[in-house]
Amino acid sequence: MTMTKADIIERIHERVGFSKKEASEVVESVFEVMKNRLEEGDTVKLSGFGKFVINDKVPRKGRNPQSGEEIVITGRRVLSFKPSQVLKKTINSAWR
């Protein structure tokens, strides 16, 4: 089962008592702040949950597997997530 943004908004609406419009504005605002900080190259750390980190990949040589031709793989930025120890422990205890 996948949790969507709409599911998060619904949970906030139910648990906190915000209207759906207010819950939607809160979720959108949080995501917007996180997105802006990540665009700037900052790390976003949520205590007890984990951290989102931007890593820069430098250009490198590669090879086309079909033709064997050498190509240059362009540099890019990638987003990675590292879960906190608390989240890891919670997930693993729920799995057993």
C-alpha positions as CSV (number, residue, x, y, z in Angstrom):
1,M,0.0,0.0,0.0
2,T,1.3,3.5,-0.9
3,M,0.7,6.6,1.2
4,T,0.0,9.7,-0.9
5,K,0.0,13.4,-0.2
6,A,-3.8,13.2,0.0
7,D,-3.5,10.5,2.7
8,I,-1.1,12.7,4.7
9,I,-3.6,15.6,4.4
10,E,-6.5,13.4,5.5
11,R,-4.5,12.1,8.6
12,I,-3.6,15.7,9.6
13,H,-7.3,16.6,9.2
14,E,-8.4,13.7,11.4
15,R,-5.7,13.9,14.1
16,V,-5.1,17.6,14.5
17,G,-8.6,18.9,13.7
18,F,-7.5,21.3,10.9
19,S,-9.9,21.7,8.0
20,K,-8.9,19.8,4.9
21,K,-7.9,23.2,3.3
22,E,-5.7,24.1,6.3
23,A,-4.1,20.6,6.4
24,S,-3.4,20.9,2.7
25,E,-1.8,24.3,3.2
26,V,0.4,22.9,6.0
27,V,1.6,19.9,4.0
28,E,2.2,22.0,0.9
29,S,4.2,24.6,2.9
30,V,6.3,21.9,4.6
31,F,7.1,20.3,1.2
32,E,7.8,23.7,-0.4
33,V,10.3,24.6,2.4
34,M,12.0,21.2,2.1
35,K,12.2,21.5,-1.6
36,N,13.7,25.0,-1.6
37,R,16.4,24.0,0.9
38,L,17.3,20.9,-1.1
39,E,17.5,23.0,-4.3
40,E,20.0,25.2,-2.4
41,G,22.1,22.1,-1.7
42,D,21.3,22.1,2.0
43,T,20.6,18.9,4.0
44,V,17.1,18.5,5.5
45,K,17.2,16.6,8.8
46,L,14.0,15.5,10.6
47,S,14.9,14.3,14.1
48,G,13.6,10.8,14.7
49,F,12.9,10.3,11.0
50,G,16.0,10.8,8.9
51,K,17.8,13.2,6.6
52,F,17.6,14.1,3.0
53,V,20.9,14.9,1.4
54,I,21.9,16.2,-2.1
55,N,24.9,14.6,-3.6
56,D,26.8,15.9,-6.6
57,K,27.8,13.3,-9.1
58,V,30.8,14.4,-11.3
59,P,30.9,13.6,-15.0
60,R,32.5,10.2,-15.7
61,K,33.4,7.9,-18.6
62,G,31.0,5.1,-19.3
63,R,30.4,2.6,-22.0
64,N,27.3,1.8,-24.1
65,P,26.6,-1.8,-23.3
66,Q,25.2,-2.6,-26.8
67,S,27.9,-1.0,-28.9
68,G,30.8,-0.8,-26.5
69,E,31.2,2.8,-27.5
70,E,32.7,5.1,-24.8
71,I,30.5,7.9,-23.7
72,V,30.6,10.6,-21.1
73,I,27.9,10.4,-18.4
74,T,27.0,13.9,-17.4
75,G,27.3,15.2,-13.9
76,R,24.1,15.6,-11.9
77,R,22.7,16.1,-8.5
78,V,21.0,13.2,-6.7
79,L,18.8,13.1,-3.7
80,S,19.3,10.5,-1.1
81,F,17.6,9.6,2.2
82,K,19.2,8.2,5.2
83,P,16.8,7.0,7.9
84,S,17.4,7.7,11.6
85,Q,18.3,5.0,14.0
86,V,14.9,5.6,15.6
87,L,13.0,5.0,12.3
88,K,15.1,1.9,11.6
89,K,14.4,0.4,15.0
90,T,10.6,1.2,14.6
91,I,10.4,-0.4,11.2
92,N,12.4,-3.5,12.2
93,S,10.4,-4.0,15.4
94,A,7.1,-3.8,13.4
95,W,8.3,-6.3,10.9
96,R,8.9,-9.1,13.3
